[in-house]
């Protein structure tokens, strides 16, 4: 089976506690680096009101939608704060240690 991971950004371009809007496989993805340096990839669309999560605030291992305050877990995509009740899709992430490139697999199954 072919490798589905595609390069989306350089690790140096993503500071801890920030998010970046990237596209992989035609899908808008919020690429997020938590305060501990972990990198996560979520669908860049709040499940409550179709707002870009990459414009939200990153705190700990969560991202908050700026419009209504819904918070999502960066690892599972599950909503942690209303008004959102549906999870957002998460994507596997790999870091190429040699180049510092962030790779995302956009073929991950949709959130349920």
N, C-alpha and C positions, 0 to 999 in steps of 0.2 A: 504494500500500500504506500503511495507517495506521501511525502511529508507535507502537511497542510499549513505549516507555519510560514508566515510571511513577515518580512521586516517592516516595521511601522515608524520607528523613531530611534534615536540614540539615547542611551541611558543618561548621558551628560545633559540632554535637553529637558529632562524631567526632574525637577528638584523635589525633595521630600515635602509632602504636604500639598502637592499640586496635582492638577489634572490637565490633560491635553486631549483635544479632539483629533483623532486619526481615522483613516479609512483603511479597512482590510477586507478584501473580497467583496467590495461594494457596500460594506456595512459600516455605518458611523459608530465608532467605538470611543468610549471615554477611557483613556489610558491614565491610570492613577498611581502615584507613588505615595505610600503611606509614610508616616513620620519615622518608622523604623527602617525605611528604605525598600520595603517590599513593593513589587510592581503588580498591578491588577488591571484587568481589562473587562469593562462592562459595556453593554449596549448603551449608547449615548442618548438615551431617551427615557425620561421619567415615566414610569408606568401609570402615573396618575394624570398628567397633563401635557405630555409630549414636549417637555422642556429639556434642553441639553444639560445632562448631568455634568459634563465637563466644565460648565460655567459655575458649578456649585462649590461649596466649601468642603474640604477634606479635613476630617478630625479623627485621629486614631485610625481605626480600620473601617470608617464609614465615609460616605459622601452624602451631602445634603443638597436637595434641589432648592435653588434660590427662590423659586416662586411661591411655594406653599409649605416648605419645610419638611417634606418627606425625606427620610434618611434611609440609605441602603447599605447593607453589609457588603464590603468590597470582595469578600471571599465567596459568599453564597449568592449575592444579588437579592437576598430577601429584604423586604421592607421592615424597618425597625421603628418607624414613626409614621403615623397617619398624616395626610390622607391617603397615601398609597397603600394598597393592600395586595397587589400582585408583584412578584419578583421581576427583576430585570435579568436579561441574559448575561451570563459571564463566559469569558473565553480563556482558554489556557494561554499562559505566557511563558516564554523562555528568554533568557538573556544569553547572548553569545559572549562568552568571557573574553575571547580574543579581540573582538571588534567593539564590544560594548553596545551592540545593537539589540534592541528589544524586538522580539518576534511574537506574533499572536496567531493562534489558530482560529480563523473565522468560521470554521465548519462545525463548531460546538453546537450541541442540541439547544433548541429554544428553551427558555425558562418555563417551568410548569407551576 
